[in-house]
Amino acid sequence: MMPDATDSVILTMLQENARTSNAEIARALGIAPSAVLERIRKLEQKGTIQGYHARINPEAIGQGLTAFIRVRTGFGDSHQRAMTALAEIPEIMEIHETAGDDCLMLKMRVADMKAFNDLLNAKIRPIEGIVDHRTTVVINTAKESSILQLPAKD
């Protein structure tokens, strides 16, 4: 179910800063903080809000290299086993099943090219079911956001 206008404001404000107080959200909406709390609890119960997270600068913790790996796997159980094994690698932050030439798109962060090469050779290449992979190493990031644009209400 699509969020109404009030829920959209709440979701937008929490995406921008998850530490925004209920009182601050209530002031922006012109409603009582208790009403904000009730709406947030409902959004959490429905699974619309899945959690609250701190956004950490990867370079500040020694994970300055970002790479995307396009992976082609075998079919059926082979594909599922490969995806499950990849999901267990902590450096892999995202795994997306895709349409097209490749089956999966991975996003990973590591310290540097040596760490990337070590990870690729020790943990990714040996996975049974991976047929081929192609890597793109990020030189610079112009934009990265986890904020979802909510549909406008008429």
GROMACS elastic network, one bead per residue, 0.5 to 0.9 nm:
[ bonds ]
;  ai    aj funct       b0    kb
    2     8     6  0.89726   500
    2   151     6  0.82794   500
    3     6     6  0.77583   500
    3     7     6  0.54105   500
    3     8     6  0.57856   500
    3    11     6  0.88586   500
    3    43     6  0.89765   500
    3    48     6  0.89996   500
    3   150     6  0.84023   500
    3   151     6  0.85812   500
    4     7     6  0.53212   500
    4     8     6  0.60550   500
    4     9     6  0.87869   500
    4   153     6  0.74592   500
    5     9     6  0.63813   500
    5    10     6  0.87756   500
    5   152     6  0.80773   500
    5   153     6  0.63916   500
    6     9     6  0.52679   500
    6    10     6  0.63803   500
    6    11     6  0.86985   500
    6    29     6  0.72113   500
    6    39     6  0.88491   500
    7    11     6  0.60099   500
    7    12     6  0.84512   500
    7    36     6  0.88519   500
    7    39     6  0.71305   500
    7    40     6  0.81378   500
    7    43     6  0.81308   500
    8    11     6  0.51118   500
    8    12     6  0.60224   500
    8    13     6  0.85345   500
    8   150     6  0.64958   500
    8   151     6  0.82028   500
    8   152     6  0.85890   500
    8   153     6  0.89793   500
    9    12     6  0.51163   500
    9    13     6  0.61026   500
    9    14     6  0.85514   500
    9    25     6  0.82044   500
    9    28     6  0.85456   500
    9    29     6  0.77288   500
   10    13     6  0.52696   500
   10    14     6  0.61520   500
   10    15     6  0.85526   500
   10    25     6  0.66349   500
   10    26     6  0.88823   500
   10    29     6  0.85461   500
   10    36     6  0.77752   500
   10    39     6  0.84468   500
   10    40     6  0.76998   500
   11    14     6  0.51762   500
   11    15     6  0.60181   500
   11    16     6  0.85935   500
   11    40     6  0.85616   500
   11    43     6  0.88447   500
   11    48     6  0.89141   500
   11    49     6  0.79867   500
   11   150     6  0.83445   500
   12    15     6  0.51512   500
   12    16     6  0.62706   500
   12    17     6  0.86652   500
   12   147     6  0.78396   500
   12   148     6  0.80597   500
   12   149     6  0.79926   500
   12   150     6  0.75777   500
   13    16     6  0.52098   500
   13    17     6  0.61908   500
   13    18     6  0.74615   500
   13    20     6  0.71023   500
   13    25     6  0.73045   500
   14    19     6  0.71474   500
   14    20     6  0.63304   500
   14    25     6  0.88002   500
   14    52     6  0.86356   500
   15    18     6  0.59279   500
   15    52     6  0.88017   500
   15   146     6  0.79629   500
   15   147     6  0.58051   500
   15   148     6  0.78930   500
   16    20     6  0.85809   500
   16   147     6  0.70923   500
   17    20     6  0.56315   500
   18    21     6  0.84147   500
   18    52     6  0.61937   500
   18    53     6  0.73736   500
   18    54     6  0.82708   500
   19    52     6  0.86130   500
   20    23     6  0.83266   500
   20    24     6  0.65423   500
   20    25     6  0.70269   500
   21    24     6  0.52082   500
   21    25     6  0.64162   500
   21    26     6  0.85362   500
   21    33     6  0.88275   500
   22    25     6  0.50986   500
   22    26     6  0.59371   500
   22    27     6  0.85780   500
   22    32     6  0.87695   500
   22    33     6  0.53503   500
   22    34     6  0.78722   500
   22    35     6  0.89319   500
   22    36     6  0.60012   500
   22    37     6  0.64182   500
   22    40     6  0.89938   500
   23    27     6  0.61804   500
   23    28     6  0.87064   500
   23    32     6  0.76948   500
   23    33     6  0.50972   500
   23    34     6  0.86512   500
   23    36     6  0.81110   500
   24    27     6  0.51430   500
   24    28     6  0.63812   500
   24    29     6  0.87585   500
   24    33     6  0.81892   500
   25    28     6  0.51207   500
   25    29     6  0.62809   500
   25    30     6  0.84317   500
   25    31     6  0.85073   500
   25    33     6  0.75413   500
   25    36     6  0.71251   500
   26    29     6  0.51005   500
   26    30     6  0.56467   500
   26    31     6  0.50029   500
   26    32     6  0.56008   500
   26    33     6  0.50952   500
   26    34     6  0.84650   500
   26    35     6  0.78848   500
   26    36     6  0.61579   500
   27    30     6  0.50184   500
   27    31     6  0.66655   500
   27    32     6  0.79010   500
   27    33     6  0.81258   500
   28    31     6  0.81079   500
   29    32     6  0.86525   500
   29    36     6  0.89596   500
   31    34     6  0.84543   500
   31    35     6  0.67443   500
   31    36     6  0.74562   500
   32    35     6  0.52922   500
   32    36     6  0.66926   500
   32    37     6  0.89127   500
   33    36     6  0.50028   500
   33    37     6  0.62230   500
   33    38     6  0.86446   500
   34    37     6  0.50228   500
   34    38     6  0.61886   500
   34    39     6  0.86588   500
   35    38     6  0.50849   500
   35    39     6  0.62162   500
   35    40     6  0.86131   500
   36    39     6  0.51289   500
   36    40     6  0.60992   500
   36    41     6  0.85762   500
   37    40     6  0.51161   500
   37    41     6  0.61515   500
   37    42     6  0.86536   500
   38    41     6  0.51824   500
   38    42     6  0.63054   500
   38    43     6  0.87086   500
   39    42     6  0.50852   500
   39    43     6  0.61593   500
   39    44     6  0.86116   500
   40    44     6  0.61583   500
   40    45     6  0.85920   500
   40    49     6  0.79874   500
   41    44     6  0.50438   500
   41    45     6  0.61192   500
   41    46     6  0.86367   500
   41    49     6  0.88916   500
   42    46     6  0.61081   500
   42    47     6  0.85191   500
   42    48     6  0.86263   500
   43    46     6  0.52425   500
   43    47     6  0.62578   500
   43    48     6  0.51586   500
   43    49     6  0.56156   500
   43    50     6  0.87223   500
   44    47     6  0.51002   500
   44    48     6  0.59045   500
   44    50     6  0.64327   500
   44    51     6  0.79616   500
   45    48     6  0.76561   500
   45    49     6  0.79869   500
   45    50     6  0.89358   500
   46    49     6  0.76851   500
   47    50     6  0.55465   500
   47    51     6  0.89889   500
   49    52     6  0.80846   500
   56    59     6  0.87463   500
   56    60     6  0.77778   500
   56    61     6  0.81585   500
   57    60     6  0.53649   500
   57    61     6  0.70556   500
   57    63     6  0.86039   500
   57    64     6  0.87902   500
   58    61     6  0.54826   500
   58    62     6  0.63975   500
   58    64     6  0.56748   500
   58    65     6  0.84276   500
   58   109     6  0.78282   500
   58   110     6  0.87752   500
   58   111     6  0.89148   500
   59    62     6  0.50113   500
   59    63     6  0.51527   500
   59    65     6  0.80668   500
   59   111     6  0.81228   500
   60    63     6  0.74747   500
   60    64     6  0.79490   500
   61    64     6  0.80381   500
   61   111     6  0.86596   500
   62    65     6  0.86824   500
   62   110     6  0.75494   500
   62   111     6  0.52524   500
   62   112     6  0.84875   500
   63    66     6  0.78107   500
   63   109     6  0.57199   500
   63   112     6  0.73017   500
   64   109     6  0.69905   500
   64   110     6  0.64407   500
   64   111     6  0.53531   500
   64   112     6  0.66586   500
   65   108     6  0.82499   500
   65   109     6  0.55780   500
   65   110     6  0.53152   500
   65   111     6  0.56554   500
   65   112     6  0.53603   500
   65   113     6  0.73036   500
   65   116     6  0.80788   500
   65   137     6  0.75374   500
   65   138     6  0.70603   500
   65   139     6  0.82720   500
   66   107     6  0.72315   500
   66   108     6  0.57537   500
   66   110     6  0.66636   500
   66   111     6  0.86799   500
   66   112     6  0.86907   500
   66   136     6  0.87779   500
   66   137     6  0.61917   500
   66   138     6  0.54535   500
   66   139     6  0.82081   500
   67   106     6  0.81003   500
   67   107     6  0.59535   500
   67   108     6  0.54337   500
   67   109     6  0.64812   500
   67   110     6  0.83602   500
   67   116     6  0.83241   500
   67   135     6  0.68385   500
   67   136     6  0.56309   500
   67   138     6  0.56488   500
   68   105     6  0.68308   500
   68   106     6  0.54281   500
   68   108     6  0.64021   500
   68   134     6  0.83509   500
   68   135     6  0.57730   500
   68   136     6  0.51705   500
   68   137     6  0.64018   500
   68   138     6  0.77280   500
   69   104     6  0.80845   500
   69   105     6  0.58109   500
   69   106     6  0.50469   500
   69   107     6  0.66357   500
   69   108     6  0.80483   500
   69   133     6  0.64813   500
   69   134     6  0.55512   500
   69   136     6  0.62888   500
   69   137     6  0.85273   500
   70   102     6  0.60480   500
   70   103     6  0.74747   500
   70   104     6  0.57667   500
   70   106     6  0.63602   500
   70   132     6  0.83559   500
   70   133     6  0.54373   500
   70   134     6  0.51608   500
   70   135     6  0.63503   500
   70   136     6  0.83231   500
   71   102     6  0.56084   500
   71   103     6  0.58781   500
   71   104     6  0.50122   500
   71   105     6  0.62851   500
   71   106     6  0.76720   500
   71   130     6  0.69116   500
   71   131     6  0.76202   500
   71   132     6  0.59036   500
   71   134     6  0.66241   500
   71   135     6  0.87548   500
   72    79     6  0.86647   500
   72   101     6  0.75129   500
   72   104     6  0.65338   500
   72   129     6  0.86192   500
   72   130     6  0.60944   500
   72   131     6  0.55073   500
   72   132     6  0.51169   500
   72   133     6  0.60781   500
   72   134     6  0.88291   500
   73    78     6  0.71043   500
   73    79     6  0.53609   500
   73    80     6  0.89180   500
   73    82     6  0.71478   500
   73    83     6  0.86835   500
   73   102     6  0.78763   500
   73   103     6  0.63071   500
   73   104     6  0.79689   500
   73   128     6  0.88561   500
   73   129     6  0.53736   500
   73   132     6  0.69655   500
   73   133     6  0.87567   500
   74    77     6  0.81801   500
   74    78     6  0.53757   500
   74    79     6  0.52851   500
   74    80     6  0.89943   500
   74    82     6  0.85802   500
   74   103     6  0.89160   500
   74   129     6  0.53182   500
   74   130     6  0.65609   500
   74   131     6  0.63485   500
   75    78     6  0.55903   500
   75    79     6  0.51766   500
   75    80     6  0.81705   500
   75   129     6  0.81755   500
   76    79     6  0.54708   500
   76    80     6  0.65934   500
   76    81     6  0.88347   500
   77    80     6  0.50592   500
   77    81     6  0.59998   500
   77    82     6  0.84888   500
   77   129     6  0.86570   500
   78    81     6  0.52290   500
   78    82     6  0.61800   500
   78    83     6  0.86317   500
   78   128     6  0.72700   500
   78   130     6  0.81412   500
   79    82     6  0.52225   500
   79    83     6  0.61901   500
   79    84     6  0.86356   500
   79   103     6  0.83988   500
   79   129     6  0.60831   500
   79   130     6  0.77416   500
   80    83     6  0.51061   500
   80    84     6  0.60960   500
   80    85     6  0.85924   500
   80   129     6  0.85916   500
   81    84     6  0.50810   500
   81    85     6  0.61221   500
   81    86     6  0.85653   500
   81   127     6  0.86296   500
   81   128     6  0.76418   500
   81   129     6  0.71146   500
   82    85     6  0.51397   500
   82    86     6  0.61148   500
   82    87     6  0.85814   500
   82   127     6  0.62469   500
   82   128     6  0.63201   500
   82   129     6  0.54465   500
   82   130     6  0.63909   500
   83    86     6  0.51233   500
   83    87     6  0.61545   500
   83    88     6  0.88838   500
   83    95     6  0.79408   500
   83    97     6  0.89142   500
   83   104     6  0.81211   500
   83   129     6  0.89023   500
   84    87     6  0.51305   500
   84    88     6  0.66721   500
   85    88     6  0.53715   500
   85    89     6  0.72094   500
   85   124     6  0.86042   500
   85   127     6  0.69939   500
   85   128     6  0.88157   500
   86    89     6  0.55271   500
   86    90     6  0.87723   500
   86    92     6  0.73439   500
   86    95     6  0.80255   500
   86   106     6  0.87795   500
   86   123     6  0.83640   500
   86   124     6  0.70954   500
   86   127     6  0.79326   500
   87    90     6  0.75165   500
   87    92     6  0.70438   500
   87    93     6  0.84402   500
   87    94     6  0.82244   500
   87    95     6  0.72266   500
   88    91     6  0.89776   500
   88    92     6  0.82131   500
   89    92     6  0.56714   500
   89    93     6  0.85292   500
   89   123     6  0.76284   500
   89   124     6  0.85536   500
   90    93     6  0.69380   500
   90   108     6  0.86729   500
   91   107     6  0.85642   500
   91   108     6  0.54510   500
   91   109     6  0.56623   500
   91   110     6  0.64632   500
   91   119     6  0.85250   500
   92    95     6  0.74192   500
   92   106     6  0.66233   500
   92   107     6  0.58020   500
   92   109     6  0.67655   500
   92   110     6  0.89417   500
   93   106     6  0.74350   500
   93   107     6  0.55672   500
   93   108     6  0.53002   500
   93   109     6  0.72287   500
   94   105     6  0.78660   500
   94   106     6  0.55029   500
   94   107     6  0.50410   500
   94   108     6  0.70611   500
   95   104     6  0.65769   500
   95   105     6  0.57452   500
   95   107     6  0.67259   500
   96   103     6  0.83209   500
   96   104     6  0.54313   500
   96   105     6  0.50964   500
   96   106     6  0.64986   500
   96   107     6  0.88120   500
   97   102     6  0.85516   500
   97   103     6  0.56525   500
   97   105     6  0.64980   500
   97   106     6  0.89948   500
   98   101     6  0.85289   500
   98   102     6  0.66281   500
   98   103     6  0.51890   500
   98   104     6  0.54256   500
   98   105     6  0.67582   500
   99   102     6  0.68363   500
   99   103     6  0.64713   500
   99   104     6  0.84006   500
  100   103     6  0.72157   500
  102   105     6  0.75770   500
  102   132     6  0.86675   500
  102   133     6  0.82658   500
  108   116     6  0.88982   500
  109   112     6  0.87599   500
  109   116     6  0.82693   500
  110   113     6  0.80062   500
  110   115     6  0.61462   500
  110   116     6  0.61233   500
  110   119     6  0.87020   500
  111   114     6  0.80180   500
  111   115     6  0.59897   500
  111   116     6  0.75408   500
  112   115     6  0.53442   500
  112   116     6  0.62042   500
  112   117     6  0.87128   500
  113   117     6  0.60044   500
  113   118     6  0.84484   500
  114   117     6  0.50966   500
  114   118     6  0.60661   500
  114   119     6  0.85119   500
  115   118     6  0.50576   500
  115   119     6  0.60620   500
  115   120     6  0.84964   500
  116   119     6  0.51626   500
  116   120     6  0.60753   500
  116   121     6  0.85971   500
  117   120     6  0.50641   500
  117   121     6  0.60911   500
  117   122     6  0.83796   500
  118   121     6  0.52705   500
  118   122     6  0.57990   500
  118   123     6  0.79919   500
  119   122     6  0.52405   500
  119   123     6  0.53878   500
  119   124     6  0.66376   500
  119   125     6  0.87425   500
  120   123     6  0.57837   500
  120   125     6  0.59018   500
  120   126     6  0.86640   500
  121   124     6  0.62533   500
  121   125     6  0.54982   500
  121   126     6  0.72245   500
  122   125     6  0.68990   500
  122   126     6  0.68351   500
  123   126     6  0.61139   500
  123   127     6  0.69758   500
  124   127     6  0.56144   500
  124   130     6  0.83109   500
  125   128     6  0.82241   500
  125   130     6  0.72141   500
  125   132     6  0.87643   500
  125   133     6  0.85697   500
  126   129     6  0.89899   500
  126   130     6  0.81106   500
  127   130     6  0.60917   500
  128   131     6  0.83851   500
  130   133     6  0.75760   500
  138   141     6  0.70529   500
  141   144     6  0.69083   500
  145   148     6  0.82370   500
  149   152     6  0.88082   500
